[in-house]
């Protein structure tokens, strides 16, 4: 099942509105495949349930995410596609807030984003310590956490990634989840990140990680 057309006639387990689910349905639509007619999608409650369905053979394939990707491999299942194979560098989790709240106290949000930027540097430069911290909250073997976190299939950056959000908005619409004429650009604020990054760089002007983030943001 390396080509999207190979999913025709198959039964696929998913969790509704998960990032991978949106990418999968949107990519099918973009490829001219009607996921409502050309295949069967079973919506389950969790990635664990998806994994079990695949193992039992009640579905042909399933959509899961970290750490269930590595857990699937450890249980003898095969990963046939990554969501990034379909939409390179797609966005996932976004930071959101009410516009009214941001206007009331913008400096608090700027400090929060500055903390995310500095946390990103720690995440990039201190893998073992990062995994130690993560393991306190995600009860999975540390080797699995490390393989999933630093294996090259997760695109984690503090940048708001305006272009990526625009693309994902269109993907959600192509997935059939929403019908909207709203301009998503009116709801993306990159100034908080810009100001936070400038604030961090002012304190650490020679830091390579922050310089790279600045270059990526400018691009």
ABEGO torsion letter per residue (X at the ends): XABAAAABGBBBBBBBGBAAAAAAAAAAAAAGBBAAAABBBBBBABAAAAAAAAAAGABABBBBBOAAAAAAAAAGBBBABBAAAABBGBBBBBBBBBAAAAAABAAAAAAAAAAAAAAAAAAAABAAAAAAAAAAABBBBAAAAAAAAAAGABBBBABAGAAAAAAAAAAAAAAGABBBABBAAAABBAAAAAAAAAAAAAABAABAAAAAAAAAAAX
